[in-house]
Amino acid sequence: MRLIAVGRMKDRAEKALLERYVKRLRPSLTIVELPDGRGSSAEIKRQEARALLAACSPQAYVVALDESGKQWKSAVFAQALQTWQEEGRLLCFIIGGADGLETSVLQRANLCLSLGLLTLPHMLARIILVEQLYRAQTILAGHPYHRA
């Protein structure tokens, strides 16, 4: 699995929380951080889109995080994760920069997923996604889930 995100996580507390969940994931998660784009909003999105798409193999199953995406409960996300992993394709989660994702990224994505209606800082969105990946794996492993 791969998390491809625009921007560098610099805050130590955020990094520590992210790493706490990354260490627990099996299969492991590789995090690819891409530089922020420069220029006008359109140019930033264009630069970031090129970099995000280049970081995904053509055969990858791509899940783009976007506010307009589907909103799932954790148990549904867990079932989807199991299906994606059974397909045997590289699974890439994409988080864009502050200006959002260019249409080309959303069109390439196999799925657009939303973490909710609230606006989240991009670094916090990474942490929430990785925690949900861990939660999905524990659900699939049969660990008691408090909402079941």
Summary of the structure (lengths in Angstrom):
residues: 148
radius of gyration: 14.9
end to end distance: 26.3
largest distance: 48.4
contacts: 436
relative contact order: 0.23
helix: 43%
strand: 20%
